Amino acid sequence: METDLAAAYERCRGLHREHGRTYYLATRLLPAWKRRHVHALYGFTRYADEIVDRTESRPSAERAALLAAWSNKFLAGLRGEPADDELLPAVLHTIAIFDLDLEDFEKFLRSMTMDITVTSYRTYGDLLDYMEGSAAVIGTMMLPILGSSDPVAAREPARQLGFAFQLTNFIRDVAEDLDRGRVYLPEEHLDEFGVTRRTLHAGVATPAIKALIKAEVVRAREHYAQAAPGIPLLEPASQACMRTAFQLYGGILDEIEAIDYDVFGRRATVPHHRRAAVAVRSLLTRPGTPVQLAA
């Protein structure tokens, strides 16, 4: 059993290392005993996402059935039944150790189900409803693992950081999401700038599209600003990790600015030398120091 559990944690770590390089780097700054639990949560969310995104050639009903089958394995594991799965034992172990809120996992799986059939969002409120399950709950799942001197006060910033990270991904990955038939920029925002789904599909960063992306960058930074007060409330040993993640994900917005909001030309990434510098600076920062996006 212990061997199976160790293998499950290692599988989660492998998924994290392969698919979440920025966050994986930040996680390496955590105490060793916390890392595997973060890997477990990442593995859970990534595997569900893979079921949705890597089965696109199949009918939506079949994809929904695959996700439901895996979700049922997870729910059975929560009831104490053996988890016949390569990564779920690690997830279930982490949930038990930290007494994580099961409603967060239910909301997450609901949002993953939405991704199978929902390809656009009319309003920002509609998008936030989706992101409540796909992003905000990741922050609240993580909070007990990171630890906090004031969990109540840290909860909303944790949710906001989830929003900020996912909005950053949506802005950067417009072209990639279009290839999957999805648009995560709300229709009301497209309408405001005279942008249509067809013009997005053309793959040319017109002045209107650049203005739209610039406005989305501003909106994402508002979520980072609301998230910032929560990082000094974390356990000192967890702050370097989250400072690094905060700065590196926020740095993607800087890179989008640097390419003049052309999210079609190339994928905005933070250079390796800056990633290393941010990690070192975070390690050297005194716990409790306020955090903000780099100027």
QUICORHU-V273608 format. One record per helix or strand of 2 or more residues. SS is the DSSP state (H for helix, E for strand). FROM is the first residue (numbers start at 1). LEN is the number of residues. If there is no record, write none. Layout:
BEGIN
SS_FROM_LEN + SS_FROM_LEN
END
This chain:
BEGIN
H_2_18 + H_21_7 + H_32_22 + H_60_19 + H_88_11 + H_102_16 + H_124_23 + H_151_22 + H_174_6 + H_187_6 + H_197_5 + H_207_25 + H_236_23 + H_272_13
END
